[in-house]
Amino acid sequence: MLFGRGKKSKAERPESAAADAAGADVAEAGTPGSGESTAKGDFRIVKGPLDITEIDSQDGYVDLGALLIAPAEGLQLRLEIEEATQRVVAVTLDLGASSLQLQAFAAPRSEGLWEEIREQIGQSVASQGGEVEEIAGTFGPELVAKLPAEAADGSRGYRAARFMGVDGPRWFLRGVLGGEAALERDAAAGLEDLFRRVVVVRGDNPMPPRELLQLRLPKDAAVPGQQGAPQGGPSLEQPERGPEITQIG
């Protein structure tokens, strides 16, 4: 499994502007606690993703702080860095011709965030001249968004993204599928499986709802050219894949 770093640019990905809705302020603040079910039911326990309290051991996972990622053959990881603050704001899983961007947020103790965030994503996409469709997905209601874009040859096209969201115990996990997986169910199967195996580490500190849970570089990650890198750990490489454009005529 390879590990890379990239800079987050809001102009490069269709999900970036819509994702900002997940960081908006709300009135209610979260409080410490652990192991509580969300108000949305317990389907997540069967389908995933999981809370840190629901696994027996962290062994075998890639530890990114707020998220534990299960390794898979051919998987490449990229940390998205906010240029202004140099803060890690997302992790992207690249598998084949598809990608899955992950972000975890603090959530209220008593209710979930996904229903409200879906509405805000739809409004954001519409404001950019795009279109959005709500579908029944593997993890409940999902959104498929299409934003206008220009292909390399200058023709009109669109960039597609599929938004998944799961409410957990005082956290909310958002996944954005890109590339082939955004529109093709078969292409999304591998990344959906990785999404269900993600483990969220919320922590006990009080945080306002929608505050981004902190991500970090794995302790055993190896930077290219670094001496004494641990054997078997994920290695760092610069990402090369750019945003995919789908022709519409």
C-alpha positions in Angstrom: 0.0 0.0 0.0 1.4 3.4 -1.0 0.9 6.6 0.9 1.0 10.1 -0.6 0.5 13.7 0.3 -1.4 16.4 -1.6 -2.5 20.0 -1.2 -6.2 20.7 -0.9 -7.4 23.1 -3.6 -11.1 23.9 -3.6 -11.1 24.6 -7.3 -9.8 21.1 -8.2 -12.6 18.8 -6.9 -16.4 19.1 -7.2 -16.9 17.9 -3.6 -14.7 20.6 -2.1 -17.2 23.5 -2.2 -20.0 21.3 -1.1 -17.9 19.8 1.7 -17.6 23.2 3.3 -21.2 22.9 4.3 -20.1 20.2 6.8 -18.0 22.8 8.7 -20.8 25.3 9.2 -21.6 26.4 12.8 -24.7 25.1 14.6 -26.1 26.1 18.0 -25.8 22.9 20.0 -22.3 21.9 21.3 -21.3 18.3 21.9 -20.4 16.8 25.3 -18.1 14.0 26.3 -19.2 10.4 26.4 -18.6 7.1 24.7 -20.2 4.1 23.3 -23.6 5.7 22.7 -25.9 4.8 19.7 -27.1 7.6 17.5 -30.7 8.6 17.2 -30.8 7.2 13.7 -30.8 3.6 14.7 -28.2 0.8 14.9 -27.9 -0.3 11.2 -24.4 1.1 11.3 -23.3 -1.7 13.6 -24.1 -4.2 10.9 -23.0 -2.2 7.8 -20.2 0.0 9.3 -18.3 2.2 9.6 -17.3 1.5 13.2 -16.5 3.4 16.3 -13.2 2.8 18.1 -15.1 1.2 21.0 -16.5 -1.4 18.6 -13.2 -3.1 17.7 -11.0 -5.4 19.8 -7.7 -4.2 18.5 -6.1 -1.4 16.4 -3.5 -3.8 15.0 -3.4 -4.0 11.3 -4.9 -0.6 10.6 -3.2 2.5 9.2 -3.5 5.0 12.1 -4.4 8.5 10.8 -5.5 9.9 14.2 -9.2 10.4 13.9 -9.5 7.6 11.3 -8.2 4.0 11.2 -8.0 2.7 7.7 -7.9 -1.0 6.8 -5.2 -1.8 4.3 -6.0 -3.4 0.9 -4.1 -4.6 -2.1 -3.5 -1.8 -4.6 -4.7 0.9 -2.2 -3.0 4.3 -2.2 -3.6 6.9 0.5 -3.2 10.7 0.1 -3.5 13.2 2.9 -5.2 16.5 1.8 -3.4 19.5 3.3 -5.0 22.9 3.7 -2.4 25.4 2.3 -3.2 28.3 4.6 -2.9 26.3 7.9 -0.9 23.2 6.8 -3.6 21.2 8.6 -4.6 17.8 7.4 -8.2 18.1 6.4 -9.0 14.9 4.6 -7.7 11.6 3.5 -8.3 10.2 0.0 -8.2 6.5 -0.8 -7.2 5.8 -4.5 -8.1 2.3 -5.8 -7.9 1.6 -9.5 -9.7 4.4 -11.5 -11.7 5.6 -8.5 -11.2 7.5 -5.3 -12.9 7.9 -1.9 -12.3 11.1 0.1 -12.9 10.8 3.9 -13.6 13.4 6.5 -14.9 12.9 10.1 -16.7 15.5 12.2 -17.9 15.9 15.7 -21.7 15.5 16.1 -24.3 16.1 18.7 -25.0 13.4 21.3 -28.7 13.2 20.6 -29.1 13.5 16.8 -27.3 12.9 13.5 -26.1 15.5 10.9 -26.4 13.7 7.6 -30.0 14.8 6.8 -29.2 18.5 7.2 -25.8 18.2 5.4 -27.4 16.5 2.4 -29.7 19.6 2.0 -26.7 21.9 2.3 -24.7 20.0 -0.3 -27.6 20.2 -2.7 -27.8 23.9 -2.3 -24.1 24.3 -2.8 -24.1 22.2 -6.0 -27.1 24.1 -7.4 -25.4 27.4 -6.7 -22.5 26.3 -8.9 -24.8 25.4 -11.8 -24.8 21.7 -11.1 -27.4 19.1 -10.4 -27.9 16.7 -7.6 -29.9 13.5 -7.2 -30.7 11.7 -3.9 -30.5 7.9 -4.2 -30.9 4.9 -1.9 -27.4 3.7 -1.3 -25.5 1.0 0.6 -25.3 3.2 3.7 -28.7 4.8 3.4 -29.6 8.0 1.5 -26.8 9.3 -0.7 -26.3 12.1 -3.2 -25.0 12.0 -6.7 -23.7 15.5 -7.8 -22.7 16.6 -11.2 -20.9 19.9 -11.7 -20.1 21.6 -15.0 -16.5 21.3 -16.1 -14.4 21.7 -19.3 -12.6 18.7 -20.8 -9.0 18.9 -22.0 -10.2 19.4 -25.6 -12.4 22.4 -24.6 -15.7 20.6 -24.9 -18.4 20.8 -22.2 -18.6 18.1 -19.6 -19.3 17.5 -16.0 -17.5 16.2 -13.0 -19.4 13.7 -10.9 -19.2 12.9 -7.2 -21.2 10.6 -5.0 -21.6 11.6 -1.3 -22.1 9.0 1.4 -22.7 9.9 5.1 -23.0 7.9 8.3 -23.9 9.2 11.7 -22.1 7.5 14.6 -21.7 7.9 18.4 -21.0 11.7 18.6 -19.4 11.7 15.1 -20.3 12.0 11.5 -18.3 10.4 8.7 -18.6 11.7 5.1 -17.2 9.8 2.1 -17.1 11.2 -1.4 -16.6 8.8 -4.3 -14.9 10.1 -7.4 -13.8 8.7 -10.8 -15.6 5.6 -12.1 -17.1 4.9 -8.6 -19.1 8.1 -8.7 -21.6 6.7 -11.2 -20.8 3.0 -11.6 -21.9 0.6 -8.7 -19.6 -2.2 -9.7 -16.6 0.2 -9.7 -17.6 1.4 -6.3 -17.7 -2.0 -4.6 -14.1 -2.1 -3.4 -14.2 1.4 -2.0 -17.6 0.8 -0.4 -16.0 -2.1 1.4 -13.2 0.0 2.7 -15.7 2.7 3.8 -17.6 0.1 5.9 -14.3 -0.9 7.5 -13.2 2.6 8.5 -12.9 3.1 12.3 -13.6 6.6 13.7 -11.7 7.8 16.8 -13.9 10.6 18.2 -12.1 11.1 21.5 -13.6 12.3 24.8 -12.9 16.1 24.5 -16.0 18.3 24.1 -16.2 19.7 20.6 -18.9 21.8 18.7 -20.9 19.8 16.2 -19.3 19.8 12.7 -15.8 20.5 13.9 -13.4 18.5 11.9 -11.8 15.6 13.8 -8.0 15.8 13.6 -6.1 13.7 11.1 -2.3 13.2 11.1 0.4 11.4 9.2 1.0 7.8 10.4 3.9 7.4 12.7 5.5 4.7 10.5 5.0 6.5 7.2 8.1 6.6 5.0 9.0 9.7 3.0 10.8 9.0 -0.3 14.5 9.2 0.2 14.2 8.9 4.0 16.8 6.7 5.6 15.8 4.0 8.1 12.2 3.8 7.1 10.4 0.9 8.8 9.8 -2.2 6.6 6.2 -2.9 5.7 4.8 0.6 6.5 3.0 2.7 4.0 5.4 4.8 1.8 4.9 8.4 0.7 4.6 9.3 -2.9 3.3 12.4 -4.7 -0.2 11.9 -6.2 -0.5 12.2 -10.0 -4.2 11.7 -10.7 -6.3 14.8 -11.4 -10.0 15.4 -11.4 -11.9 13.2 -13.9 -14.2 14.8 -16.6 -17.2 12.9 -18.0 -18.3 14.1 -21.5 -22.0 15.2 -21.9 -22.0 16.2 -25.6 
